Amino acid sequence: MRYEKKEQNQEKILIVDDVETNRLVLEEIIHGMGCLPVLAESGEEALATALSVRPQLVLTDISMPGMDGYALCKALKSKKETKDIPVIFISAYDDPMDIVEGLSLGGEDYITKPFIPEVVQARVGVHLSLHVAKRDLMEMNRRLQVSVSEQLQQMEQEKKSILYALAGIAARNSAYEKEHMERLGRNCRILAQGMQLSPLFEDKISDTYIDTIELAAPLCDIGNIGIPMEILQKKTGLTEEESAMVRTHTDIGAKLLRDLHVSNDYNDFISTSIDIANYHHENYDGSGYPDALAGDEIPLAAQIVSIVDAYCTLTGRQSMSREEALEAMGREAGIKFNPDIFAICRKILRQLC
């Protein structure tokens, strides 16, 4: 895989490892992507290099003498000049919780040793693309301050394009078919339209809200970018540590989207996406995660996506009929799902795709 650059200048990748062999192997892989590798053999050297070179991405070993990878990541994220640089950890994968700790410090991903060139290129390529998308969105915000009226239409279209690109990345990491994400968005729209006709929700569901949730719903699992694919696609049961790692995808997704959040009147897509990514695994009775919210404490968009995602999964991956799926979900109405929204979902069952 070769990362396709939009600019003529090479993207700079800072490689940090105290083992020379590892640095040289990664240097060759990064060269093969058409990017410019910059090498550092310690955390202290890497921090100074990052401040002077301003790389587009940092690949750092976790275990190093002196300033280790965790400390380097924390230092980079604490400085204004380097806080937006994506950090990918290099790990022997001895303990999944080590990776969770790195992600909690602001790291975006990890790569295991020994290195597989195709995996390194794929992971680096994804996060370079995300970095460029975030940078582009920040630039759009700057230009918006100059001329809101002239650039609003262009910004909205570009924002939608970024959202769909991120949704595609999430789907590939989670082994979801593209059709699943498209169904999720369409069915959220249909359910929201049904809710708009109900006295319980008519004052909460506008036409703009319906358009927004259709676009934002496929981003529900964007945080899976930070979860190892071998865990996401594992066929057997997960260990306690692996389950804890999977649950971090809500925080990872919300953090990624908050980094894209812009302070103006045109951020409905991002705001709704943050609510969905962060809270779509909350349960109506308060037994969900990450914050054990209950009832109306859970954002409405997240409640809608929770129901529709379950429906799409049961009728898709598990090949249930519509009626079988609704019967199974009905046993969790009032527990996992908002019973009022579920009742509307049952009424419009034949409209769902």
Buried (B, 14 or more C-beta within 10 A) or exposed (E): BEBEBEEEEBBBBBBBBBBEEBBBBBBEBBEBBEBBBBBBBBBBBBBEBBEEBEBBBBBBBBBBEEBBBBBBBBBBBEEEEBEBBBBBBBBEEEEBEBBBBBBEBBBBBBBBBEBEBEBBBBBBBBBBBBBBBBEBBBEBBEBBEEEEEEBBEEBBEBBEEBBBEBBBBBBBBBEBEEEBBBBBBBBBBBBBBBBBEBEEBEEEBEEEBBBBBBBBBBBBBBBBBBBBBEBBEEEEEBEEBBEEBBBBBBBBBBBBBBBBEBEEEBBBBBBBBBBBBBBBBBBBBBEBBBBEBBEEEBBBBBBBBBBBBBBBBBBBEEEBEBEEBBEBBBEBBBEBBBEBBBBBBBEBEEEBE
